[in-house]
């Protein structure tokens, strides 16, 4: 791993080797992950008790950050500058529907929550502490994919559902692509070969815990155990990877990008306080190495 970070420091000019993710030699454009220094957070916010099991993040078109707890279908607005948790939306009732909710996505005015067994809840934003009417769809993935991560890909107008565990296991990390238009055929899943991970210092036992489309159109995935983040292109080629500090990120369950490129990581409580950590974009990707 030392040799990769040494090469990377020459390419990127980072002063801190330990925080720099490995980047594919000859890559035409820098990875979005490489534009953030994951050893130097911009801000870190402890979450209140109602988000101690925070398990997903998403950002609206107007730049507001939302998160959810993994035991109930309740969505909470989180102030991106102060970390204050304010507005909450109850899905299906008060209290909200119970379940193992593992991902949140926002497509325009449409909000989506997904359970680990592939039940997709769709609803719209309502006023604070109001009940949002919803509809639920069984994605038919319960037998083959333990979903743990959801995001909206505007480029292809699909939801991306990352599998923590896929069955049968073919040595890949599997991401399902689910069209918002039910008349469109479902594209084949994206498969990321685990054999690509070790050269980036990431173990092949990576288990997806969240997914986010980057501002550059690539995909970012986290793993809660082992603690790591990887970036891949739309063919499944790994572009970058980095081990996370387990003390700072004991269980990363959510990823999202703010309108200014800031990367947000959500960690549920796991021997520490649940928190949302912000990492500003420290490079533009335009500088010469």
Secondary structure by P-SEA (a helix, b strand, c coil): caaaaaaaaaacccccccccccccccccccccccccccccccbbbbbcccccccccccccccbbbbbbbccccbbbbbccccccccbbbbcccccccccccccccccccbbbbbcccbbbbbbbbbcccbbbbbccccccccccccccbbbbcccccbbbbbbcccccccccbbbbbbbcccccccccbbbbbccccccccccccccccccccccccbbbbbbccccbbbbbccccccccccccccccccccccccccccbbbbbbbcccccccbbbbbcccccccccc
